[in-house]
Amino acid sequence: MYSYSEFDEAFVRERVAQFTSQVERRLDGSLTEDEFRPLRLMNGLYLQLHAYMLRVAIPYGTINPRQMRQLAHIAQTWDKGYGHFTTRQNIQFNWPKLEDVPKMLQALADVGMHAIQTSGNCVRNVTADHFAGAAADEIEDPRPVAELLRQWSTDHPEFQFLPRKFKIAITGSPNDRAVTRAHDIGLRMVRNAKGEPGFEVIVGGGLGRTPMIGHTVREFLPKADLLPYVEAVLSVYNTLGRRDNKYKARIKITVHETGKEEITRLIEDRFAELRPLFGGNDQKLLAEIEEAFAPPAFRNAPTDAYDAFYSADPTFRAWADTNLAPHRNAQYAIVTISLKAHGATPGDATADQMRLIADLAETYGHSEIRISHEQNVILPHVHKSDLPTLHAALVKAGLGTANVGLVSDIIACPGMDYCALATARSIPVAQEIATRFDDLKLEHEIGPLKIKISGCINACGHHHVGHIGILGLDRAGVENYQITLGGDGTETATIGEKTGPGFAYDEIVPAIERILRAYLEVRQSPEETFLETFRRTGIAPFKAALYGEEGEKDAA
């Protein structure tokens, strides 16, 4: 993976020193909270319901064991002993004291990490496929390009004060695990007729109060043209994007109001102006970056022990069936470590768990770790012969839950337990759904399912693209949960369809149970997934299950 250059090191240290001075001035009263706010946001520090929150960048979800141990140290020393992994592959510390934040940032800088551009109207942390560099279906590892984008966008003088925050996602696989179509810019690696790799460029996606699927503005863009093209998109948006209304300031609104054809023309015109200015320097830098992402030296060893253990141990087999994914090397597997034990807070990891993951990555995983936007941790390179021992260690630490991709593998924002913007709770709903279906022993029978929960219309839980999406709202001071069905965040991305009136807090889990029991009744076979069933039947049988026949008519 990429390691900081001397420039990176000096830049981050300078920012830490600068912010340390700003914190001191806030503490001695020289700065008011209003004056301090834009300064802290530039360094990833939020003021939440109960305390400050520090959001730390994990670019394209890649981290090494030393960095993971430092996150554990920070959690234990200056927080409450845990961290929360987010849907942007970042980690958040929810309870720091303001006077400790400079020490936290110093500790991050010691291991090549920071919190820069994890907030503000700038290019945020670039996210990527969490199986990058390992997936069997991958055309090419997208992380070198993601790192190029990180270096280009960090402190870019033109793009530090955009109309609104800006998010980029990239995948190197035809199967989209990075939700590219719901981002301001989505980049999907594809091949042209000659078999050459390049990118489909998708612009104007986004969720929140006005969910939209992005538009393809280029079917195929050569890799060599990517950086000037992305800069052209940002440049057009920076010029046209609205600044009079923050709710209409995202690029999705700019694309909608301008029109796909016109916005594409403007991007192409700007690209033609910018392309000659790069002079190939970006490609020289990319070549240097690519060297840092060379694959590890894979072991060549028998996998007979894995096959025997898989056949003999049903607990291990259940975990292998859900938590392992195909690796490009047939002797290896990609391991997803679930941070969704039944009843746990989705995405939370204790300091001890982080240290264990670091140890396991060093011992069994070629010292590579990924964080997924689905709030789990991935060891991308584990030899199959090591999987039984690895699994035993995970189980002992409470990290061996066999539920990846199932009902209890829920994405949930922090909701009203932490967030000052939230209008309803998310975490308790996720916990109750997980424990309910664990008690019912229906999770494996239901099969692949993505439930996503947001505690407000900002949609940090990605509920719009959940197979089942849950949005918590405030209705006259009472929590009310709206359900959407049929959403999809993959290459066939779709915004979910509202079912009808919402449900009170104590009604939402029974409502989800009615939906899933209806699915089990109407699916054509155990192999037909919930999403496939919904696309075949439409919403009618699920409305009937939720509201009854009369309620279905009223909701229609």
KOLLUMZA-826094 format. One line per field, with one value per residue (C-alpha): residue in three letters; y, x, z. Coordinates in steps of 0.5 Angstrom, whole numbers, padded with zeros to 4 digits, m for minus. Layout:
N
residu	c(ala:...)
y	c(Y:...)
x	c(X:...)
z	c(Z:...)
END
This chain:
556
residu	c(met:tyr:ser:tyr:ser:glu:phe:asp:glu:ala:phe:val:arg:glu:arg:val:ala:gln:phe:thr:ser:gln:val:glu:arg:arg:leu:asp:gly:ser:leu:thr:glu:asp:glu:phe:arg:pro:leu:arg:leu:met:asn:gly:leu:tyr:leu:gln:leu:his:ala:tyr:met:leu:arg:val:ala:ile:pro:tyr:gly:thr:ile:asn:pro:arg:gln:met:arg:gln:leu:ala:his:ile:ala:gln:thr:trp:asp:lys:gly:tyr:gly:his:phe:thr:thr:arg:gln:asn:ile:gln:phe:asn:trp:pro:lys:leu:glu:asp:val:pro:lys:met:leu:gln:ala:leu:ala:asp:val:gly:met:his:ala:ile:gln:thr:ser:gly:asn:cys:val:arg:asn:val:thr:ala:asp:his:phe:ala:gly:ala:ala:ala:asp:glu:ile:glu:asp:pro:arg:pro:val:ala:glu:leu:leu:arg:gln:trp:ser:thr:asp:his:pro:glu:phe:gln:phe:leu:pro:arg:lys:phe:lys:ile:ala:ile:thr:gly:ser:pro:asn:asp:arg:ala:val:thr:arg:ala:his:asp:ile:gly:leu:arg:met:val:arg:asn:ala:lys:gly:glu:pro:gly:phe:glu:val:ile:val:gly:gly:gly:leu:gly:arg:thr:pro:met:ile:gly:his:thr:val:arg:glu:phe:leu:pro:lys:ala:asp:leu:leu:pro:tyr:val:glu:ala:val:leu:ser:val:tyr:asn:thr:leu:gly:arg:arg:asp:asn:lys:tyr:lys:ala:arg:ile:lys:ile:thr:val:his:glu:thr:gly:lys:glu:glu:ile:thr:arg:leu:ile:glu:asp:arg:phe:ala:glu:leu:arg:pro:leu:phe:gly:gly:asn:asp:gln:lys:leu:leu:ala:glu:ile:glu:glu:ala:phe:ala:pro:pro:ala:phe:arg:asn:ala:pro:thr:asp:ala:tyr:asp:ala:phe:tyr:ser:ala:asp:pro:thr:phe:arg:ala:trp:ala:asp:thr:asn:leu:ala:pro:his:arg:asn:ala:gln:tyr:ala:ile:val:thr:ile:ser:leu:lys:ala:his:gly:ala:thr:pro:gly:asp:ala:thr:ala:asp:gln:met:arg:leu:ile:ala:asp:leu:ala:glu:thr:tyr:gly:his:ser:glu:ile:arg:ile:ser:his:glu:gln:asn:val:ile:leu:pro:his:val:his:lys:ser:asp:leu:pro:thr:leu:his:ala:ala:leu:val:lys:ala:gly:leu:gly:thr:ala:asn:val:gly:leu:val:ser:asp:ile:ile:ala:cys:pro:gly:met:asp:tyr:cys:ala:leu:ala:thr:ala:arg:ser:ile:pro:val:ala:gln:glu:ile:ala:thr:arg:phe:asp:asp:leu:lys:leu:glu:his:glu:ile:gly:pro:leu:lys:ile:lys:ile:ser:gly:cys:ile:asn:ala:cys:gly:his:his:his:val:gly:his:ile:gly:ile:leu:gly:leu:asp:arg:ala:gly:val:glu:asn:tyr:gln:ile:thr:leu:gly:gly:asp:gly:thr:glu:thr:ala:thr:ile:gly:glu:lys:thr:gly:pro:gly:phe:ala:tyr:asp:glu:ile:val:pro:ala:ile:glu:arg:ile:leu:arg:ala:tyr:leu:glu:val:arg:gln:ser:pro:glu:glu:thr:phe:leu:glu:thr:phe:arg:arg:thr:gly:ile:ala:pro:phe:lys:ala:ala:leu:tyr:gly:glu:glu:gly:glu:lys:asp:ala:ala)
y	c(0000:0007:0010:0018:0022:0027:0032:0028:0028:0035:0038:0034:0036:0043:0042:0039:0045:0050:0046:0046:0053:0054:0049:0053:0060:0056:0054:0061:0064:0068:0064:0064:0057:0061:0063:0056:0052:0053:0051:0045:0042:0043:0038:0033:0035:0036:0038:0033:0032:0030:0031:0033:0028:0027:0023:0020:0019:0012:0013:0008:0004:0001:0001:m0003:m0007:m0001:0004:0000:m0001:0006:0007:0002:0006:0013:0010:0007:0013:0019:0016:0011:0005:0004:0007:0007:0005:0009:0008:0013:0008:0012:0012:0016:0017:0020:0022:0026:0032:0038:0039:0032:0033:0035:0029:0025:0028:0028:0020:0020:0023:0018:0013:0017:0018:0025:0028:0033:0034:0029:0035:0041:0043:0040:0033:0028:0021:0018:0011:0004:m0003:m0006:m0012:m0008:m0012:m0019:m0020:m0025:m0021:m0015:m0012:m0008:m0006:0001:0004:0007:0011:0013:0015:0019:0023:0023:0027:0031:0033:0035:0042:0043:0051:0051:0046:0048:0052:0048:0049:0043:0037:0032:0025:0020:0013:0008:0000:m0004:m0009:m0010:m0012:m0005:m0006:0001:0004:0009:0011:0014:0019:0026:0022:0015:0011:0004:0000:m0003:m0005:m0002:m0006:m0007:m0010:m0004:m0002:0005:0008:0009:0016:0017:0024:0027:0021:0022:0020:0025:0029:0028:0022:0021:0015:0018:0019:0016:0022:0018:0010:0009:0014:0012:0011:0017:0022:0021:0026:0032:0029:0029:0036:0038:0035:0039:0046:0046:0044:0049:0055:0052:0049:0053:0057:0060:0054:0049:0043:0045:0045:0038:0037:0032:0038:0042:0036:0036:0043:0044:0037:0031:0033:0040:0038:0033:0038:0043:0038:0035:0043:0044:0037:0039:0046:0042:0036:0039:0042:0036:0034:0027:0029:0025:0019:0019:0020:0014:0010:0011:0010:0003:0001:0001:m0003:m0009:m0015:m0019:m0026:m0031:m0038:m0044:m0049:m0055:m0053:m0060:m0058:m0053:m0057:m0062:m0057:m0054:m0061:m0063:m0057:m0054:m0048:m0046:m0048:m0043:m0038:m0039:m0039:m0032:m0029:m0031:m0029:m0031:m0029:m0028:m0033:m0040:m0042:m0036:m0033:m0026:m0025:m0021:m0020:m0018:m0012:m0014:m0019:m0020:m0014:m0010:m0003:m0004:m0001:m0001:m0004:m0004:m0003:m0010:m0012:m0007:m0010:m0017:m0015:m0012:m0019:m0023:m0019:m0020:m0027:m0029:m0023:m0021:m0015:m0012:m0009:m0006:m0002:m0003:0002:m0003:m0002:m0009:m0010:m0014:m0019:m0019:m0024:m0030:m0037:m0042:m0047:m0041:m0040:m0045:m0042:m0035:m0037:m0040:m0033:m0029:m0033:m0032:m0025:m0024:m0023:m0029:m0028:m0031:m0026:m0022:m0020:m0023:m0020:m0018:m0015:m0008:m0001:0004:0011:0013:0017:0020:0017:0021:0026:0033:0032:0026:0026:0019:0013:0008:0004:0001:m0001:m0005:m0008:m0010:m0013:m0017:m0020:m0021:m0025:m0029:m0031:m0033:m0037:m0035:m0031:m0036:m0038:m0031:m0031:m0025:m0018:m0011:m0007:0000:0005:0013:0017:0023:0025:0026:0019:0017:0010:0009:0007:0009:0004:m0002:m0008:m0006:0002:0005:0012:0015:0022:0026:0027:0032:0030:0022:0018:0015:0010:0010:0004:0003:m0003:m0005:m0001:m0003:0000:m0004:m0004:m0004:0001:0003:0008:0004:0005:0008:0003:0008:0011:0010:0006:0008:0006:0000:m0002:m0002:m0009:m0013:m0009:m0012:m0019:m0018:m0016:m0022:m0027:m0025:m0026:m0033:m0034:m0031:m0033:m0038:m0042:m0041:m0039:m0033:m0027:m0022:m0017:m0021:m0023:m0016:m0014:m0020:m0018:m0011:m0008:m0010:m0017:m0013:m0007:m0012:m0015:m0009:m0005:m0011:m0010:m0004:0000:m0002:0001:0007:0007:0007)
x	c(0000:0002:0006:0007:0012:0016:0012:0006:0009:0011:0004:0000:0005:0004:m0004:m0003:0001:m0004:m0010:m0006:m0006:m0013:m0015:m0011:m0014:m0021:m0020:m0017:m0023:m0019:m0024:m0032:m0035:m0038:m0031:m0028:m0033:m0030:m0023:m0025:m0029:m0023:m0020:m0025:m0028:m0035:m0040:m0045:m0050:m0046:m0039:m0034:m0033:m0027:m0027:m0021:m0020:m0018:m0017:m0020:m0021:m0014:m0010:m0004:m0004:0001:m0005:m0010:m0006:m0006:m0013:m0014:m0009:m0013:m0019:m0017:m0013:m0017:m0024:m0029:m0025:m0028:m0029:m0034:m0033:m0037:m0040:m0035:m0029:m0027:m0027:m0030:m0029:m0035:m0032:m0026:m0025:m0023:m0016:m0014:m0016:m0009:m0005:m0010:m0008:m0001:m0002:m0005:0001:0006:0003:0001:m0006:m0010:m0017:m0016:m0022:m0027:m0031:m0033:m0035:m0029:m0027:m0028:m0025:m0025:m0028:m0027:m0029:m0027:m0024:m0020:m0013:m0016:m0023:m0023:m0028:m0023:m0020:m0015:m0014:m0017:m0013:m0007:m0012:m0016:m0009:m0008:m0014:m0013:m0006:m0009:m0015:m0012:m0012:m0013:m0014:m0020:m0024:m0023:m0030:m0034:m0042:m0043:m0039:m0036:m0036:m0032:m0032:m0029:m0029:m0024:m0030:m0036:m0040:m0040:m0039:m0037:m0044:m0041:m0048:m0050:m0044:m0042:m0037:m0037:m0032:m0033:m0027:m0029:m0026:m0027:m0027:m0020:m0020:m0016:m0018:m0021:m0027:m0035:m0036:m0042:m0044:m0049:m0051:m0053:m0058:m0060:m0067:m0067:m0064:m0062:m0058:m0052:m0052:m0046:m0043:m0037:m0038:m0031:m0025:m0018:m0014:m0009:m0015:m0018:m0015:m0016:m0023:m0025:m0022:m0026:m0033:m0031:m0029:m0036:m0040:m0036:m0038:m0045:m0047:m0052:m0049:m0056:m0059:m0055:m0061:m0060:m0052:m0050:m0048:m0054:m0058:m0054:m0054:m0062:m0063:m0058:m0059:m0055:m0053:m0051:m0047:m0044:m0042:m0039:m0035:m0032:m0031:m0027:m0024:m0021:m0018:m0015:m0012:m0006:m0004:m0003:0003:0003:0006:0000:0002:0009:0006:0001:0007:0010:0004:0003:0009:0007:0001:0004:0001:0004:0008:0003:0004:0003:0001:m0004:m0012:m0014:m0014:m0019:m0023:m0023:m0025:m0031:m0034:m0033:m0035:m0042:m0040:m0034:m0038:m0044:m0038:m0035:m0041:m0043:m0036:m0031:m0031:m0027:m0020:m0016:m0011:m0015:m0011:m0014:m0020:m0022:m0025:m0030:m0030:m0037:m0038:m0045:m0046:m0053:m0055:m0048:m0048:m0046:m0039:m0037:m0030:m0027:m0019:m0018:m0022:m0018:m0011:m0013:m0015:m0008:m0005:m0009:m0007:0000:0000:m0005:m0007:0000:m0001:m0007:m0013:m0019:m0025:m0032:m0037:m0042:m0038:m0034:m0027:m0024:m0017:m0017:m0011:m0012:m0009:m0015:m0011:m0010:m0018:m0020:m0015:m0017:m0024:m0023:m0019:m0025:m0030:m0026:m0026:m0033:m0032:m0034:m0041:m0043:m0048:m0045:m0050:m0056:m0061:m0057:m0051:m0055:m0052:m0054:m0052:m0051:m0058:m0060:m0056:m0050:m0052:m0054:m0058:m0062:m0069:m0070:m0066:m0062:m0058:m0063:m0067:m0062:m0060:m0067:m0068:m0062:m0064:m0071:m0069:m0063:m0069:m0073:m0067:m0070:m0063:m0060:m0067:m0068:m0062:m0058:m0061:m0059:m0062:m0060:m0062:m0062:m0064:m0065:m0066:m0059:m0059:m0052:m0054:m0056:m0063:m0065:m0061:m0063:m0067:m0071:m0069:m0071:m0072:m0073:m0077:m0080:m0087:m0090:m0084:m0085:m0081:m0084:m0080:m0082:m0080:m0077:m0077:m0073:m0067:m0060:m0053:m0050:m0049:m0056:m0057:m0064:m0068:m0072:m0080:m0084:m0089:m0094:m0095:m0089:m0089:m0088:m0082:m0085:m0088:m0082:m0079:m0086:m0087:m0080:m0082:m0089:m0085:m0080:m0085:m0089:m0083:m0082:m0089:m0089:m0081:m0081:m0075:m0070:m0065:m0070:m0067:m0071:m0069:m0071:m0077:m0079:m0077:m0082:m0088:m0087:m0089:m0097:m0096:m0091:m0096:m0101:m0097:m0096:m0102:m0108:m0112:m0115:m0109:m0106:m0111:m0111:m0103:m0103)
z	c(0000:m0001:0004:0006:0002:0005:0002:0005:0012:0012:0010:0015:0021:0019:0019:0026:0029:0026:0029:0035:0036:0034:0039:0044:0042:0043:0050:0052:0049:0044:0039:0040:0038:0031:0029:0031:0027:0020:0023:0026:0020:0016:0021:0021:0028:0029:0035:0036:0041:0047:0045:0040:0034:0030:0023:0021:0014:0011:0004:m0001:0006:0006:0012:0015:0022:0025:0023:0026:0033:0033:0032:0038:0042:0041:0042:0049:0051:0049:0047:0051:0048:0041:0034:0029:0022:0017:0010:0007:0010:0015:0023:0028:0035:0039:0045:0045:0049:0045:0049:0047:0039:0038:0041:0037:0031:0033:0034:0027:0024:0027:0023:0016:0018:0018:0019:0013:0008:0012:0013:0009:0002:m0001:m0004:0001:0002:m0004:m0003:m0007:m0007:m0001:m0005:m0009:m0011:m0009:m0012:m0017:m0022:m0022:m0028:m0025:m0018:m0017:m0011:m0015:m0019:m0012:m0009:m0015:m0014:m0006:m0008:m0013:m0009:m0002:m0001:m0008:m0009:m0013:m0010:m0002:m0002:m0007:m0007:m0003:m0001:m0006:m0006:m0011:m0011:m0016:m0017:m0021:m0022:m0027:m0020:m0017:m0009:m0009:m0010:m0015:m0018:m0012:m0012:m0014:m0019:m0020:m0024:m0026:m0029:m0036:m0042:m0049:m0056:m0056:m0049:m0046:m0039:m0038:m0034:m0035:m0032:m0028:m0025:m0021:m0017:m0009:m0004:0002:0001:m0007:m0008:m0016:m0019:m0023:m0031:m0035:m0039:m0042:m0043:m0044:m0042:m0042:m0036:m0038:m0039:m0032:m0028:m0033:m0034:m0026:m0026:m0032:m0028:m0021:m0025:m0029:m0022:m0018:m0024:m0024:m0017:m0013:m0007:m0005:m0002:0001:m0001:m0008:m0008:m0010:m0017:m0018:m0018:m0022:m0027:m0026:m0028:m0033:m0037:m0038:m0045:m0044:m0037:m0042:m0047:m0042:m0039:m0045:m0047:m0041:m0041:m0048:m0045:m0039:m0042:m0045:m0039:m0035:m0040:m0038:m0031:m0028:m0031:m0029:m0022:m0023:m0025:m0018:m0014:m0018:m0015:m0008:m0010:m0012:m0010:m0004:m0005:m0005:m0002:m0006:m0001:m0001:0001:0003:0011:0009:0005:0011:0016:0012:0011:0018:0022:0021:0025:0020:0014:0016:0017:0010:0006:0008:0010:0005:m0002:m0008:m0009:m0016:m0013:m0012:m0006:m0002:0000:0002:0009:0011:0019:0021:0026:0026:0032:0034:0038:0037:0034:0027:0025:0032:0034:0041:0042:0043:0037:0033:0036:0034:0027:0026:0029:0025:0019:0020:0022:0016:0011:0009:0013:0009:0012:0008:0011:0007:0006:0009:0016:0016:0016:0011:0010:0003:0002:0007:0005:0005:0010:0015:0015:0021:0026:0024:0025:0032:0034:0031:0035:0041:0040:0039:0031:0028:0027:0020:0017:0012:0007:0011:0015:0021:0017:0017:0015:0020:0021:0029:0029:0035:0040:0037:0031:0032:0025:0027:0028:0030:0033:0028:0032:0037:0031:0027:0034:0035:0028:0028:0035:0033:0026:0030:0035:0029:0026:0019:0017:0013:0010:0008:0005:0001:0004:0005:0010:0011:0016:0016:0022:0018:0011:0010:0008:0011:0012:0005:0006:m0001:m0004:0001:m0001:0005:0007:0013:0014:0021:0022:0027:0026:0031:0036:0035:0032:0025:0021:0013:0009:0002:m0002:m0008:m0007:m0010:m0010:m0015:m0022:m0023:m0018:m0017:m0011:m0007:m0007:m0001:0001:0004:0011:0016:0023:0030:0034:0037:0030:0026:0027:0027:0020:0017:0020:0016:0009:0010:0012:0005:0001:0004:0002:m0005:m0008:m0013:m0010:m0004:m0010:m0011:m0007:m0004:m0009:m0015:m0012:m0011:m0018:m0021:m0016:m0015:m0009:m0008:m0004:0001:0002:0003:0008:0012:0011:0010:0003:0006:0008:0001:m0002:0002:0001:m0006)
END
